């Protein structure tokens, strides 16, 4: 099982959300490294100076996959099937595999994307 982080997970960490901190500690103790992609980093990094400290700390504990040509094309194809428009959300879903958990502030949209992708995920709202 992999923990996949959407922008909502980083916002929760920025707020000092205790549940988010506990989830990250549990992952570390289990020897697992959560993942996200560069598009999510761009979403959460744009808020300006002073707010990046908790985000930077979280990023130190996360593998950041590139939002490259392949992932971008797969995300676009998934959005074409769902009628969606959020490439970042679609590519977060595509990072995940069956049985993974996505931490998100947008479980409704990600549920539809995961269903269309045929991926069985746990979506945990943060």
SULQUI-V132042 format. One record per backbone hydrogen bond with DSSP energy under -1.0 kcal/mol. NH is the residue of the N-H (numbers start at 0). CO is the residue of the C=O. E is the energy in kcal/mol with one decimal. If there is no record, write none. Layout:
nh:NH co:CO e:E
nh:NH co:CO e:E
//
This chain:
nh:3 co:100 e:-3.3
nh:4 co:34 e:-3.1
nh:5 co:102 e:-2.4
nh:8 co:5 e:-1.4
nh:10 co:6 e:-2.2
nh:11 co:7 e:-2.2
nh:12 co:8 e:-2.0
nh:13 co:9 e:-2.4
nh:14 co:10 e:-1.7
nh:15 co:12 e:-1.2
nh:16 co:11 e:-2.6
nh:20 co:16 e:-2.1
nh:21 co:17 e:-2.5
nh:22 co:18 e:-2.4
nh:23 co:19 e:-2.2
nh:24 co:20 e:-2.2
nh:25 co:21 e:-2.4
nh:26 co:22 e:-2.1
nh:27 co:23 e:-2.3
nh:28 co:24 e:-2.7
nh:29 co:25 e:-1.7
nh:30 co:27 e:-1.3
nh:31 co:26 e:-2.6
nh:34 co:2 e:-2.4
nh:35 co:62 e:-1.9
nh:37 co:64 e:-2.1
nh:40 co:36 e:-1.6
nh:41 co:37 e:-2.1
nh:42 co:38 e:-1.8
nh:43 co:39 e:-2.1
nh:44 co:40 e:-2.0
nh:50 co:47 e:-1.3
nh:55 co:51 e:-3.7
nh:56 co:52 e:-2.2
nh:57 co:53 e:-2.1
nh:58 co:54 e:-2.7
nh:59 co:55 e:-1.6
nh:60 co:57 e:-1.6
nh:61 co:58 e:-1.4
nh:62 co:33 e:-2.8
nh:64 co:35 e:-3.0
nh:67 co:65 e:-1.4
nh:71 co:67 e:-2.8
nh:72 co:68 e:-2.5
nh:73 co:69 e:-2.4
nh:74 co:70 e:-2.5
nh:75 co:71 e:-2.4
nh:76 co:72 e:-2.4
nh:77 co:73 e:-2.2
nh:78 co:74 e:-2.5
nh:79 co:75 e:-2.1
nh:80 co:76 e:-1.5
nh:81 co:77 e:-1.6
nh:82 co:78 e:-2.3
nh:86 co:84 e:-1.0
nh:89 co:85 e:-2.3
nh:90 co:86 e:-2.4
nh:91 co:87 e:-1.8
nh:92 co:88 e:-2.2
nh:93 co:89 e:-1.9
nh:94 co:90 e:-1.0
nh:98 co:119 e:-3.6
nh:99 co:96 e:-2.5
nh:100 co:1 e:-2.3
nh:101 co:121 e:-2.7
nh:102 co:3 e:-2.7
nh:103 co:123 e:-2.3
nh:109 co:105 e:-1.8
nh:110 co:106 e:-2.1
nh:111 co:107 e:-1.6
nh:112 co:108 e:-1.9
nh:113 co:109 e:-2.7
nh:114 co:110 e:-2.3
nh:115 co:111 e:-2.1
nh:116 co:112 e:-2.1
nh:118 co:113 e:-2.3
nh:121 co:99 e:-2.6
nh:123 co:101 e:-2.9
nh:125 co:103 e:-2.0
//
